[in-house]
Amino acid sequence: MSNTPIELRPYTVKELAEIYGINFRTMSKWIAPFSEEIGKKNGRYYNIAQVQIIREKLGGFPRRINDEL
């Protein structure tokens, strides 16, 4: 499988956790301090603007992932 750059699109907490290489609970704890700034998810997904805020707060996307995410 080939590696591709991270696409800026709506993501679930689980998908974001996979991008950062951590588990779901850790990701939830990492974004909790910024929940007011990030806002509520739309269903299971953070929208693109929210993902950008998360990326800024956590210092960008840390690694490349495969096409299946």
Residue, then its C-alpha position, 0 to 999 in steps of 0.5 A: m500500500s502506498n503512503t499519501p499525504i493527510e487529506l484535510r476532510p471531516y474526520t471522526v475521533k477514531e480516524l484522527a487517533e489513527i492519524y496521530g498513532i494513538n488510541f481513541r481515549t488518548m485522542s479524546k483527552w488531547i482534544a478535550p482542553f480545546s473543546e470549546e474552541i473546536g465546538k461540537k461534532n456534527g454527528r460522528y464527524y468534526n468538520i474541516a474547520q474543526v479539523q484545522i483547529i485540532r491540527e493547529k492545537l496539536g501541532g499538525f498531522p504527525r505522519r503519513i497514512n495509507d489510502e485506506l483511512 
